[in-house]
Amino acid sequence: MGTAGPVLAVVAGLLAIWYLAAIPMNAAQSVTDAERAGAAFDVSAAERRDMGGLSLVALAPGTALAGAYGQERPRLPAPHQVAGEMWASTFALGADCGPAERERDRLELFGRTWAVHEDCLAPVTSRRSLILHAGLTLAPTLLGFAIGSLLGVALAVGIVHSRVMDLSVMPWAIASQTIPILAIAPMIIVVMNSVGIQGLLPKAIISAYLSFFPVVVGMAKGLRAPSAADLDLMRTWGASGARILWHLRLPASAPYLFASLKIGVAAALVGAIVAELPTGAVRGLGARLLAGSYYGQTIQIWSALFAAAIAAALLVAAIGGIERGVLGRMGLRR
C-alpha cells in the first residue's frame, strides 16, 4: 500500500499528458468540423493542410479544445473514449437489446448455432467482445509459450554441459532474434499452410520463436550460477553430472528461470498477435487491430492495445504468483 501514492501520481501524470497531446493531434479534424458547421477562419483549408497541430491550436485554441475529445475517428483518442470502448466491448454488450432483435443473426460457436442478434449476445460470446478476442489470442500464446519454454530449457541445459553447443547453438539463437518477426511470420504461415497445417499451431510456433530466446539466456545464466566451490564439493561426493544438474544447478537457476519466463510470456503474446495479421484472421486481438486499421477506427485499435496490455500483465502476474510459491517452498524467496 505504500507504493499506491507514487503509482497513482505517475498514472495521473500520464493521463494529463495524454489529454494534452490529444488537442494538437486532433486539431486538424476539430477545425474542419467547425468550418463545416459554419465557423470562419483567417487561414484557408489549403493553407491549413501544411500546418502542424500546434500551429492549428494557436490559430483556433477554443475550437481545437472543444473538438479534441469527442471525435468519432480521432487521430489520438482520449482516455475516456478508450475506456468507454473497452467497457462497451466487455461488459455493456446487449444492454439495449429488445425482444424484436433476437432472431436477426446467427453465430457459429462451440459447435452450436446461436440464433441471436450480435448486439444481444452475452459479452463473452459476442463477436465484438474483447474477452472473446483475448481468449482466442491467448490460446496460441500459451501453447507457444509452453513450446518455447521447454525448448529454451533444453537448449540451456545442452549449452551448459556441452562446449560444442555453447559455441554453435548460442550464436544461432542470438542471430535468430535479429530477424524481424513481421518478416518471418508470413513465411512460417505460408510454409505450414503448404503442408496442410493451419489454425492454432502456426501461431503457436511464432509465439515460441519469440519466447524461447529469453528462456535460453536466463536459464543458461542460472545453470552457471553455482560457484566453483559448490561444483567441486558435489564432485568430491562422487555426484554424477545428472545429480549435479538436479540437486544443484536447477535449484540455483530457479530465480533466473522465472525472470526469463516473465519476459518470454509477454513476447509470446506479441508473437500471437503478429501471427494473426498475415492470416487475415477475423477474431483475436490482432484481428481487432487489423480491422480497426482498415476502417480507421482508432478507438478500437487503442482498446485492443490496452486489452493486450492487460492480458500480458495478468500472465506475468500469474507467473509471479507461481514464482513466489515455488521459491518459498525452496527457501529462496526474498
Secondary structure per residue as TSV (DSSP state, phi and psi in degrees):
chain	resnum	aa	ss	phi	psi
A	1	M	-	360.0	-22.0
A	2	G	T	-68.2	-17.4
A	3	T	T	-94.6	-2.0
A	4	A	H	-63.9	-41.6
A	5	G	H	-60.5	-53.7
A	6	P	H	-59.8	-39.2
A	7	V	H	-64.2	-45.3
A	8	L	H	-64.2	-35.6
A	9	A	H	-65.4	-41.8
A	10	V	H	-65.2	-43.3
A	11	V	H	-61.6	-43.1
A	12	A	H	-62.8	-40.1
A	13	G	H	-63.9	-41.8
A	14	L	H	-64.6	-40.5
A	15	L	H	-64.7	-39.7
A	16	A	H	-63.3	-43.0
A	17	I	H	-63.7	-40.5
A	18	W	H	-61.7	-48.1
A	19	Y	H	-62.5	-40.1
A	20	L	H	-67.2	-39.4
A	21	A	H	-67.3	-27.5
A	22	A	H	-67.2	-25.3
A	23	I	H	-66.0	-56.0
A	24	P	H	-69.9	-31.2
A	25	M	H	-64.4	-35.5
A	26	N	T	-102.7	8.8
A	27	A	H	-64.1	-38.9
A	28	A	H	-60.8	-46.1
A	29	Q	H	-69.8	-34.1
A	30	S	H	-62.1	-45.0
A	31	V	H	-66.8	-40.5
A	32	T	H	-62.8	-44.7
A	33	D	H	-63.0	-39.8
A	34	A	H	-66.4	-37.4
A	35	E	H	-66.5	-38.9
A	36	R	H	-66.6	-26.5
A	37	A	T	-83.0	-2.0
A	38	G	T	113.3	-1.2
A	39	A	-	-73.2	149.7
A	40	A	-	-115.3	142.1
A	41	F	-	-129.8	154.9
A	42	D	S	-74.7	-18.7
A	43	V	S	-107.6	134.2
A	44	S	-	-72.4	166.3
A	45	A	H	-64.2	-36.5
A	46	A	H	-64.1	-40.1
A	47	E	H	-71.3	-31.8
A	48	R	H	-70.6	-20.3
A	49	R	T	-62.8	-30.6
A	50	D	T	-92.2	1.4
A	51	M	-	-92.9	142.1
A	52	G	-	-79.5	175.0
A	53	G	H	-63.4	-42.0
A	54	L	H	-65.4	-35.8
A	55	S	H	-66.0	-38.8
A	56	L	H	-68.2	-35.1
A	57	V	H	-65.3	-40.3
A	58	A	H	-66.7	-32.1
A	59	L	H	-69.4	-45.5
A	60	A	-	-141.5	76.3
A	61	P	H	-62.4	-40.1
A	62	G	H	-64.7	-43.3
A	63	T	H	-65.2	-43.2
A	64	A	H	-62.9	-39.7
A	65	L	H	-72.2	-40.0
A	66	A	H	-66.6	-33.1
A	67	G	T	-102.5	7.9
A	68	A	S	-77.0	-27.7
A	69	Y	S	-114.2	9.4
A	70	G	-	-129.8	15.5
A	71	Q	-	-75.6	148.8
A	72	E	S	-72.8	-38.4
A	73	R	S	-130.4	71.4
A	74	P	-	-74.4	154.8
A	75	R	S	-65.6	-41.7
A	76	L	S	-127.2	103.3
A	77	P	-	-64.1	147.8
A	78	A	-	-75.0	156.0
A	79	P	H	-55.1	-39.6
A	80	H	H	-69.2	-27.6
A	81	Q	H	-69.0	-42.4
A	82	V	H	-65.5	-43.4
A	83	A	H	-62.6	-39.7
A	84	G	H	-65.0	-40.3
A	85	E	H	-64.7	-41.4
A	86	M	H	-65.1	-40.3
A	87	W	H	-64.4	-45.1
A	88	A	H	-65.6	-31.9
A	89	S	H	-88.0	-1.8
A	90	T	H	-122.3	-45.1
A	91	F	T	-119.6	-23.8
A	92	A	-	-102.6	10.0
A	93	L	T	-67.1	133.6
A	94	G	T	78.7	9.9
A	95	A	T	-65.8	-32.0
A	96	D	T	-107.3	27.6
A	97	C	-	-78.3	132.1
A	98	G	-	-103.9	165.0
A	99	P	G	-60.7	-31.2
A	100	A	G	-73.6	-9.1
A	101	E	G	-98.3	1.9
A	102	R	T	-87.1	2.9
A	103	E	T	-129.0	31.2
A	104	R	S	-102.3	-8.9
A	105	D	-	-145.2	160.7
A	106	R	E	-132.8	135.8
A	107	L	E	-128.5	124.6
A	108	E	E	-85.8	117.5
A	109	L	E	-153.0	130.7
A	110	F	T	55.2	37.6
A	111	G	T	77.5	5.8
A	112	R	E	-124.9	157.6
A	113	T	E	-104.1	119.2
A	114	W	E	-100.8	112.9
A	115	A	E	-91.7	79.7
A	116	V	S	-143.5	159.5
A	117	H	-	-71.3	145.2
A	118	E	G	-56.8	-42.6
A	119	D	G	-72.0	-11.4
A	120	C	G	-95.9	-1.6
A	121	L	S	-73.7	154.6
A	122	A	-	-64.6	154.3
A	123	P	T	-54.1	-39.9
A	124	V	T	-70.8	-32.4
A	125	T	T	-96.0	-9.0
A	126	S	S	-71.2	142.7
A	127	R	T	-70.9	-8.6
A	128	R	T	-97.7	-3.3
A	129	S	-	-76.4	128.7
A	130	L	H	-67.8	-26.5
A	131	I	H	-65.8	-44.7
A	132	L	H	-62.8	-47.2
A	133	H	H	-64.4	-40.4
A	134	A	H	-65.0	-39.9
A	135	G	H	-63.5	-40.1
A	136	L	H	-68.5	-28.4
A	137	T	H	-80.5	-31.4
A	138	L	H	-70.9	-25.2
A	139	A	H	-61.3	-56.2
A	140	P	H	-66.6	-26.7
A	141	T	H	-61.4	-50.5
A	142	L	H	-68.7	-38.9
A	143	L	H	-65.2	-46.4
A	144	G	H	-64.1	-37.6
A	145	F	H	-64.4	-40.8
A	146	A	H	-63.7	-45.4
A	147	I	H	-63.2	-47.3
A	148	G	H	-64.5	-37.3
A	149	S	H	-67.9	-45.4
A	150	L	H	-62.9	-43.0
A	151	L	H	-63.6	-41.7
A	152	G	H	-63.8	-42.9
A	153	V	H	-64.3	-43.2
A	154	A	H	-62.9	-43.6
A	155	L	H	-65.3	-38.5
A	156	A	H	-64.3	-42.5
A	157	V	H	-61.0	-44.0
A	158	G	H	-64.5	-39.5
A	159	I	H	-65.3	-39.3
A	160	V	H	-70.7	-34.3
A	161	H	H	-96.4	-7.8
A	162	S	-	-132.4	120.2
A	163	R	H	-65.2	-34.3
A	164	V	H	-63.9	-45.1
A	165	M	H	-66.2	-36.0
A	166	D	H	-61.4	-39.6
A	167	L	H	-83.6	-20.5
A	168	S	H	-106.9	-44.5
A	169	V	H	-78.6	-44.9
A	170	M	H	-59.2	-44.5
A	171	P	H	-60.1	-37.3
A	172	W	H	-69.4	-36.3
A	173	A	H	-63.6	-40.2
A	174	I	H	-66.4	-44.1
A	175	A	H	-64.1	-31.6
A	176	S	H	-63.8	-28.0
A	177	Q	T	-81.6	-7.6
A	178	T	T	-82.8	-11.3
A	179	I	S	-82.8	123.4
A	180	P	-	-60.7	134.1
A	181	I	H	-64.1	-30.4
A	182	L	H	-66.0	-23.1
A	183	A	H	-85.8	-37.2
A	184	I	H	-87.3	-24.6
A	185	A	H	-60.1	-48.7
A	186	P	H	-61.0	-33.9
A	187	M	H	-64.3	-43.8
A	188	I	H	-63.7	-42.9
A	189	I	H	-61.5	-45.8
A	190	V	H	-65.6	-45.0
A	191	V	H	-62.9	-44.2
A	192	M	H	-72.4	-32.8
A	193	N	H	-65.0	-33.7
A	194	S	H	-67.0	-22.6
A	195	V	T	-104.6	12.9
A	196	G	T	84.5	14.5
A	197	I	-	-101.9	116.2
A	198	Q	-	-134.3	177.1
A	199	G	T	84.1	-125.5
A	200	L	H	-73.1	-40.4
A	201	L	H	-64.2	-46.1
A	202	P	H	-58.1	-40.1
A	203	K	H	-66.1	-38.5
A	204	A	H	-65.5	-35.6
A	205	I	H	-66.0	-39.6
A	206	I	H	-64.8	-40.1
A	207	S	H	-63.3	-41.8
A	208	A	H	-64.1	-35.0
A	209	Y	H	-60.4	-38.4
A	210	L	H	-82.6	-28.4
A	211	S	H	-90.4	-19.8
A	212	F	H	-73.9	-30.7
A	213	F	H	-65.6	-47.7
A	214	P	H	-58.6	-34.7
A	215	V	H	-69.3	-40.0
A	216	V	H	-59.7	-50.9
A	217	V	H	-65.1	-48.1
A	218	G	H	-65.2	-42.3
A	219	M	H	-68.6	-39.6
A	220	A	H	-62.1	-41.5
A	221	K	H	-63.2	-41.0
A	222	G	H	-68.6	-39.1
A	223	L	H	-67.0	-23.8
A	224	R	T	-94.2	5.6
A	225	A	-	-69.3	-34.1
A	226	P	S	-59.2	143.4
A	227	S	-	-74.3	163.6
A	228	A	H	-62.0	-33.7
A	229	A	H	-65.5	-39.9
A	230	D	H	-65.1	-41.6
A	231	L	H	-65.4	-42.2
A	232	D	H	-64.0	-36.4
A	233	L	H	-64.9	-42.6
A	234	M	H	-63.4	-40.4
A	235	R	H	-67.6	-34.6
A	236	T	H	-61.8	-35.3
A	237	W	T	-78.1	1.3
A	238	G	T	79.0	22.2
A	239	A	-	-72.1	138.6
A	240	S	-	-77.3	171.2
A	241	G	H	-61.4	-38.7
A	242	A	H	-66.5	-40.1
A	243	R	H	-68.0	-38.1
A	244	I	H	-62.8	-40.8
A	245	L	I	-63.1	-45.1
A	246	W	I	-75.2	-38.2
A	247	H	I	-100.0	-14.5
A	248	L	I	-124.5	-55.7
A	249	R	I	-69.0	-46.7
A	250	L	H	-63.8	-46.4
A	251	P	H	-60.9	-37.9
A	252	A	H	-68.8	-25.3
A	253	S	H	-86.7	-7.8
A	254	A	H	-57.5	-48.1
A	255	P	H	-60.9	-38.7
A	256	Y	H	-67.2	-38.4
A	257	L	H	-63.2	-46.8
A	258	F	H	-67.5	-35.2
A	259	A	H	-62.5	-41.5
A	260	S	H	-73.7	-30.3
A	261	L	H	-65.0	-36.5
A	262	K	H	-62.6	-40.5
A	263	I	H	-69.4	-40.7
A	264	G	H	-65.8	-37.8
A	265	V	H	-70.1	-35.7
A	266	A	H	-66.5	-40.4
A	267	A	H	-65.7	-35.5
A	268	A	H	-63.8	-38.5
A	269	L	H	-65.0	-41.4
A	270	V	H	-60.8	-42.4
A	271	G	H	-62.3	-40.1
A	272	A	H	-66.0	-39.4
A	273	I	H	-65.9	-44.5
A	274	V	H	-64.8	-35.2
A	275	A	H	-65.5	-24.4
A	276	E	H	-77.5	-18.0
A	277	L	T	-70.8	-51.2
A	278	P	T	-74.3	-12.7
A	279	T	T	-85.3	-8.1
A	280	G	T	65.0	34.5
A	281	A	-	-62.5	147.4
A	282	V	S	-104.6	-6.6
A	283	R	S	-134.6	150.1
A	284	G	S	115.0	161.5
A	285	L	H	-64.6	-36.6
A	286	G	H	-63.2	-37.7
A	287	A	H	-66.3	-36.8
A	288	R	H	-64.2	-41.5
A	289	L	H	-63.4	-42.9
A	290	L	H	-66.5	-43.4
A	291	A	H	-64.4	-41.2
A	292	G	H	-63.8	-35.5
A	293	S	H	-69.0	-40.7
A	294	Y	H	-61.6	-43.4
A	295	Y	T	-102.7	9.3
A	296	G	T	67.5	26.6
A	297	Q	-	-90.5	81.6
A	298	T	H	-65.9	-32.4
A	299	I	H	-64.5	-40.0
A	300	Q	H	-63.9	-39.7
A	301	I	H	-61.6	-47.7
A	302	W	H	-66.2	-37.4
A	303	S	H	-65.7	-38.0
A	304	A	H	-66.6	-38.0
A	305	L	H	-62.5	-43.8
A	306	F	H	-68.2	-35.3
A	307	A	H	-63.0	-40.1
A	308	A	H	-64.4	-40.9
A	309	A	H	-64.1	-40.9
A	310	I	H	-65.7	-41.1
A	311	A	H	-62.3	-42.8
A	312	A	H	-63.2	-41.7
A	313	A	H	-62.5	-39.9
A	314	L	H	-66.9	-39.0
A	315	L	H	-64.7	-44.5
A	316	V	H	-64.0	-40.2
A	317	A	H	-64.1	-37.4
A	318	A	H	-63.7	-43.3
A	319	I	H	-65.7	-36.9
A	320	G	H	-62.5	-38.7
A	321	G	H	-64.4	-42.7
A	322	I	H	-63.5	-39.2
A	323	E	H	-60.0	-46.5
A	324	R	H	-61.7	-40.1
A	325	G	H	-67.0	-45.2
A	326	V	H	-67.6	-49.2
A	327	L	H	-66.0	-31.6
A	328	G	H	-65.0	-41.1
A	329	R	H	-65.7	-31.1
A	330	M	H	-85.5	-7.1
A	331	G	T	76.4	21.2
A	332	L	-	-106.9	-0.3
A	333	R	-	-71.8	134.9
A	334	R	-	-99.7	360.0
